[in-house]
Amino acid sequence: MAELKKQLEGMDFNSLEDANLFAGQFMRQSNQAPNDDFHGLSSEQMHRFLYFPFESPHLVSFPTRLDILPQAPVISLFKLLCDAIGDSGLKPTATGNLQRKTCRDIALAFWGAEKYGEKSRYGEIRSEPEFVDLHVTRLLAESAGLVRNYKGKFILGKDCRKLLAEYGLAGVYPRLFQAFALKFNWAFRDRYQAIPMTQQSFLFTLHLLRRYGTTWRSSTFYEDCFLTAFPQLLREIRPLGDYFSPETVLRRCYSLRCLENFAEFMGLAEIDRDPADRYADAFRIRKLPLLELIVLFRH
């Protein structure tokens, strides 16, 4: 509005209608111009990214199947889950989760003997929720309509069996991707407040990774981009005690949900942590080829 006011200074119009026409044209041009805070996106494009990510084919499209076998933690776990369910199905626990033995068998196959030994050094997996990545994969598969709980058993849905038979995991991945972006609650895995914008802006995060992710960059770089694009979010964030300010909470939420639990888990990026400081919040990240195979940007 400040720019419009500046443009209107010293201008004479024959009528109020002419003034409104000029203002409308100016605002349209402004909304269609690239915004530095949005890293090449216009305000209009950002609006589409946030509110119509899967309904903006002029900006971005998503294939219904891939031409290659996707490599991603979620795919590895989904395959192991499908193998465990098989043709006979799996009986869930009383709480509706996978049985303990199934979880341990999948964990051993997923991590390998050495890593499994490290992770179970202080106690083996006792329930599905303790193996968080598997728990998320199972919930995700259900929300995508790939796995069902039918007559007291987990079974592979009809669509899932058809996709696997015709296209393999390359046909399943897009369903998991869309379910993760739209249906799965990203706040589920942590104890921070909801902050829906971290999930709603998933396409902006992928835009940033596509634009800057060819080389390793710090997670702080992407946090900065997010905070610059959505500075108003800080007013909605509650501090955690005396040690975590609203900005610290928002930064941690963004890196955790968008970079680690989404981009890395879905195989869209890889993360490298300093082995000498394994508990540090910051890490390095760069994009993987799968990102530009599942998201086809057109701008």
C-alpha positions in Angstrom: 0.0 0.0 0.0 2.9 2.3 0.7 4.1 1.9 -2.9 0.7 2.6 -4.3 0.4 5.7 -2.2 3.7 6.9 -3.5 2.6 6.3 -7.1 -0.6 8.3 -6.5 1.2 11.3 -5.2 1.0 14.2 -7.6 -1.3 12.4 -10.0 -4.5 13.9 -11.2 -7.5 11.8 -12.3 -10.6 12.9 -14.1 -12.8 10.7 -11.9 -12.8 8.3 -9.0 -13.3 5.5 -11.5 -10.1 6.4 -13.2 -8.2 6.4 -9.9 -9.6 3.0 -9.0 -8.7 1.7 -12.4 -5.1 2.8 -12.0 -4.9 1.4 -8.4 -6.3 -1.9 -9.6 -3.8 -2.2 -12.4 -0.9 -1.2 -10.2 -1.8 -3.8 -7.6 -2.2 -6.5 -10.3 1.2 -5.7 -11.7 2.7 -5.6 -8.2 1.2 -9.0 -7.3 2.6 -10.6 -10.5 6.1 -9.2 -10.1 8.8 -11.4 -8.5 9.2 -10.7 -4.8 12.7 -10.9 -3.3 11.3 -12.2 0.0 9.7 -15.1 -2.0 12.9 -16.0 -3.9 11.7 -15.5 -7.4 8.0 -16.1 -6.8 5.4 -13.3 -7.1 2.8 -12.7 -4.5 0.2 -14.3 -6.8 2.3 -17.4 -7.3 2.9 -17.7 -3.6 -0.8 -17.5 -3.0 -1.3 -20.5 -5.4 1.5 -22.4 -3.7 0.0 -22.0 -0.3 -3.7 -22.5 -1.1 -3.9 -24.5 -4.4 -0.7 -26.5 -4.6 -2.2 -29.4 -6.5 -4.6 -27.2 -8.6 -2.1 -24.9 -10.3 -0.9 -26.8 -13.4 0.4 -23.6 -15.0 2.9 -23.3 -12.1 3.5 -26.9 -10.9 2.4 -30.4 -11.6 2.8 -33.8 -10.0 3.1 -37.0 -12.0 0.8 -39.9 -11.0 3.7 -42.3 -11.4 7.5 -42.1 -11.7 9.7 -43.5 -14.4 12.3 -44.7 -11.9 12.2 -46.7 -8.6 12.2 -44.0 -5.9 14.8 -44.2 -3.2 13.5 -42.8 0.1 13.2 -43.9 3.7 9.4 -43.9 3.4 9.5 -46.2 0.4 11.9 -48.6 2.1 9.6 -48.8 5.1 6.5 -49.1 2.9 7.9 -52.0 1.0 8.8 -53.8 4.2 5.3 -53.1 5.6 3.8 -54.5 2.4 6.0 -57.6 2.6 4.9 -58.2 6.2 1.2 -57.8 5.4 1.5 -60.0 2.3 -1.6 -61.8 1.0 -2.8 -63.0 4.5 -2.9 -59.7 6.2 -1.7 -58.8 9.7 -3.7 -58.8 12.9 -3.2 -55.5 14.8 -2.8 -55.0 18.5 -5.6 -54.0 20.8 -4.6 -50.4 20.2 -4.7 -50.7 16.4 -0.9 -50.9 15.8 1.4 -53.4 14.3 2.5 -56.3 16.5 5.8 -55.9 18.4 7.5 -58.8 16.5 6.6 -57.2 13.1 8.0 -53.9 14.2 11.3 -55.5 15.3 11.6 -57.5 12.1 11.0 -54.5 10.0 13.5 -52.4 12.1 16.2 -55.1 11.7 15.7 -55.2 7.9 15.5 -51.4 7.6 18.5 -50.5 9.9 20.7 -53.6 9.5 22.1 -55.6 12.3 24.8 -53.1 13.4 22.5 -50.1 13.6 19.7 -52.1 15.1 22.0 -53.2 17.9 23.0 -49.6 18.6 19.4 -48.5 18.7 18.2 -51.3 20.9 21.2 -51.2 23.3 19.0 -49.8 26.1 15.9 -51.8 25.2 14.2 -53.2 22.2 11.2 -51.8 20.4 8.1 -52.5 22.5 5.4 -51.0 20.3 4.9 -49.5 16.9 4.9 -45.8 18.1 8.4 -46.4 19.5 9.6 -47.0 15.9 8.4 -43.5 14.8 9.3 -43.8 11.1 7.4 -47.0 10.7 4.5 -45.6 12.7 4.3 -42.6 10.4 4.6 -44.8 7.3 1.7 -47.0 8.4 -0.5 -44.0 9.2 0.5 -42.4 5.9 -0.3 -45.6 3.9 -3.7 -45.7 5.5 -4.4 -42.0 4.8 -3.3 -42.6 1.2 -5.8 -45.5 0.9 -3.0 -48.0 0.3 -3.4 -50.0 3.5 -6.7 -50.8 5.2 -7.9 -52.3 8.5 -10.4 -54.8 7.2 -12.2 -57.4 9.3 -9.6 -57.2 12.1 -6.5 -57.3 9.8 -4.2 -54.9 8.1 -4.5 -55.6 4.3 -3.2 -54.0 1.1 -6.0 -52.0 -0.5 -7.2 -52.8 -4.0 -5.6 -49.7 -5.4 -2.4 -50.5 -3.7 -2.2 -54.0 -5.2 -3.1 -52.7 -8.6 -0.4 -50.0 -8.5 2.2 -52.4 -7.3 1.3 -54.9 -10.0 1.4 -52.4 -12.8 4.1 -49.9 -11.8 5.7 -51.2 -8.6 6.8 -48.7 -6.0 7.1 -46.0 -8.7 3.3 -46.0 -8.8 2.8 -45.8 -5.1 5.2 -43.0 -4.2 3.1 -40.1 -5.7 0.1 -41.3 -3.5 2.3 -41.3 -0.4 3.7 -37.9 -1.3 0.3 -36.2 -1.8 -1.0 -37.8 1.4 2.0 -36.5 3.4 1.6 -33.0 2.0 -2.1 -32.7 2.5 -3.5 -35.3 5.0 -0.8 -36.2 7.5 -0.4 -33.9 10.5 3.2 -32.6 10.5 2.9 -31.6 14.1 2.3 -35.2 15.0 6.0 -36.1 15.5 7.0 -33.3 17.8 5.7 -31.5 20.9 5.7 -28.0 19.5 2.5 -26.1 18.8 0.7 -26.7 15.5 2.0 -23.8 13.2 0.0 -25.0 10.1 2.1 -22.7 7.8 5.1 -25.1 8.1 3.0 -27.7 6.3 1.0 -25.3 4.1 4.2 -23.9 2.6 5.6 -27.3 1.7 5.8 -26.3 -2.0 7.7 -23.1 -1.1 10.2 -25.3 0.8 10.6 -27.5 -2.3 11.0 -24.4 -4.4 13.8 -23.2 -2.2 15.5 -26.6 -2.3 15.2 -26.7 -6.1 16.6 -23.2 -6.4 19.5 -23.5 -3.9 19.9 -27.2 -3.1 22.4 -28.1 -5.7 25.1 -27.3 -3.2 25.2 -28.1 0.5 23.7 -25.3 2.6 23.0 -25.0 6.3 19.6 -25.6 7.6 19.8 -22.1 9.0 19.8 -20.7 5.5 16.4 -22.3 4.8 15.1 -21.2 8.2 16.1 -17.6 7.3 14.3 -17.9 4.0 11.1 -19.1 5.7 11.2 -16.4 8.4 11.8 -13.7 5.8 8.8 -14.9 3.7 6.4 -15.2 6.7 7.6 -12.7 9.4 4.1 -12.4 10.8 4.2 -16.0 12.1 6.4 -14.9 15.0 3.4 -13.1 16.5 1.6 -16.5 16.7 4.4 -18.5 18.4 4.5 -19.0 22.1 8.0 -19.2 23.8 8.9 -22.4 25.5 10.0 -21.6 29.0 12.8 -19.2 29.5 15.2 -20.7 27.0 13.3 -20.9 23.7 12.1 -17.7 22.2 9.4 -17.6 19.6 12.0 -17.3 16.8 13.9 -20.3 18.2 10.7 -22.4 18.3 9.8 -21.4 14.8 13.2 -22.2 13.4 13.4 -25.6 15.1 9.8 -26.4 13.9 10.7 -25.5 10.4 13.9 -27.5 10.2 12.4 -30.5 12.0 9.1 -30.7 10.1 10.0 -29.4 6.7 13.6 -30.4 6.1 14.0 -33.5 8.3 10.6 -35.2 8.6 9.4 -34.2 5.1 12.2 -33.5 2.6 14.6 -36.1 4.0 12.0 -38.8 4.9 10.4 -38.5 1.5 13.8 -38.8 -0.3 13.7 -35.3 -1.7 16.9 -34.1 0.1 19.8 -35.6 2.0 21.1 -34.3 5.4 24.6 -34.3 6.7 25.3 -33.8 10.4 28.6 -33.0 12.1 29.6 -36.3 13.7 31.5 -34.4 16.4 28.3 -32.6 17.4 25.5 -35.1 16.7 23.0 -33.3 18.9 23.3 -29.9 17.3 20.1 -28.5 15.8 21.9 -27.2 12.6 22.9 -29.5 9.8 23.7 -29.3 6.1 21.2 -30.2 3.4 21.0 -30.5 -0.4 18.4 -31.7 -2.8 18.2 -35.2 -4.4 17.1 -36.0 -7.9 13.8 -37.3 -6.8 12.6 -33.8 -5.9 12.5 -32.7 -9.6 10.9 -35.9 -10.7 7.9 -35.7 -8.3 7.5 -31.9 -8.5 7.5 -30.4 -12.0 7.9 -26.6 -11.6 6.9 -24.6 -14.7 8.0 -21.1 -13.6 
